[in-house]
């Protein structure tokens, strides 16, 4: 299985005072990423409660391309359509992070080429 590590993988993710709604920005450019390619975008710290995810593309990743969004091995959103330019905000059932967690996108449908931003929404609740 192929794996891509985004340039944002080592970015610091803000973890401020309890009760704040925050967003982190993970962006990656992929070229001919085959089905099943895992794209690690951000490492999220312990103590966050993830409440949603935003996905945006500048020009799409190609006809038929979809992404599954995962936190470690837990798929939080399936089959996000990223074929054409656009953006979507997807609320999820709040998910508390008990450990450092990698936000990953998995390529589905067909080969993906282009730029995609994956932005988790979260509240820092501490641990």
C-alpha positions in Angstrom: 0.0 0.0 0.0 1.4 3.4 -1.0 1.7 6.2 1.6 2.1 10.0 1.3 3.2 12.2 4.1 2.0 15.8 3.7 4.2 18.8 4.4 1.8 19.7 7.2 2.4 16.5 9.1 4.9 18.1 11.4 2.9 21.4 11.9 2.1 22.3 15.5 -1.6 21.9 16.3 -2.9 24.6 18.7 -4.4 23.3 21.9 -5.7 26.3 23.9 -8.0 26.9 26.8 -10.8 24.5 27.4 -14.0 25.3 25.6 -12.6 26.8 22.4 -13.6 25.8 18.9 -10.5 25.5 16.8 -9.5 24.4 13.3 -6.2 23.0 12.1 -5.1 23.1 8.4 -3.7 20.1 6.6 -2.9 20.5 2.9 -1.3 18.2 0.5 -0.6 18.0 -3.2 -0.8 14.5 -4.7 0.2 13.2 -8.1 -1.2 9.9 -9.4 -2.1 8.6 -5.9 -3.5 5.1 -6.5 -6.6 3.7 -4.7 -5.7 2.8 -1.1 -3.0 5.5 -0.8 -3.0 6.8 2.8 -2.3 10.5 3.1 -1.2 11.6 6.6 -2.0 15.2 7.0 -1.7 16.2 10.7 -0.8 14.7 14.1 -3.4 15.8 16.7 -2.5 15.9 20.4 -4.2 14.2 23.3 -7.1 16.1 24.9 -8.9 17.3 21.8 -12.5 16.5 21.1 -13.0 16.4 17.3 -16.4 17.7 16.3 -16.1 17.9 12.5 -14.0 18.0 9.4 -13.8 20.4 6.4 -12.6 19.1 3.0 -11.7 21.5 0.2 -10.1 21.1 -3.2 -8.8 23.9 -5.5 -9.7 22.1 -8.7 -10.7 18.6 -7.7 -8.7 15.4 -7.6 -10.2 13.8 -10.7 -13.4 12.2 -11.9 -14.6 9.5 -9.5 -12.2 10.3 -6.7 -13.5 10.0 -3.1 -11.7 10.1 0.2 -12.3 8.3 3.5 -11.1 10.5 6.5 -9.6 8.6 9.4 -8.4 9.4 12.9 -5.8 6.7 13.5 -7.7 3.5 12.4 -11.2 5.0 13.0 -13.0 6.1 9.8 -14.9 9.3 10.8 -16.2 10.2 7.3 -16.6 7.8 4.3 -16.6 8.6 0.6 -16.2 12.4 0.5 -16.6 13.4 -3.1 -13.4 15.4 -4.2 -13.7 14.8 -7.9 -14.4 18.5 -8.7 -13.5 21.9 -7.1 -15.5 22.5 -4.0 -15.7 22.3 -0.2 -17.8 20.6 2.4 -18.2 20.9 6.2 -19.0 17.6 7.8 -20.1 17.5 11.5 -19.3 14.3 13.3 -20.3 12.7 16.6 -17.7 14.3 19.0 -14.7 12.0 19.4 -12.2 12.5 22.2 -8.6 11.8 21.5 -7.0 9.7 24.2 -3.7 9.5 22.4 -1.7 11.3 19.7 -3.8 10.8 16.6 -3.0 11.0 12.9 -5.6 12.5 10.6 -5.4 10.5 7.4 -7.2 10.6 4.1 -7.5 7.4 2.1 -7.9 7.6 -1.7 -11.0 5.7 -3.1 -12.6 5.4 -6.5 -9.7 6.0 -8.9 -6.3 7.6 -9.2 -6.1 11.1 -7.5 -4.1 14.1 -8.7 -4.3 17.6 -7.3 -4.5 19.6 -4.1 -6.7 18.9 -1.1 -7.1 20.6 2.3 -8.4 18.5 5.2 -9.2 20.6 8.3 -10.4 19.1 11.5 -12.6 21.1 13.8 -12.1 20.5 17.5 -12.4 21.7 21.1 -9.5 21.5 23.4 -10.9 19.9 26.6 -7.6 18.7 28.2 -6.7 15.3 29.6 
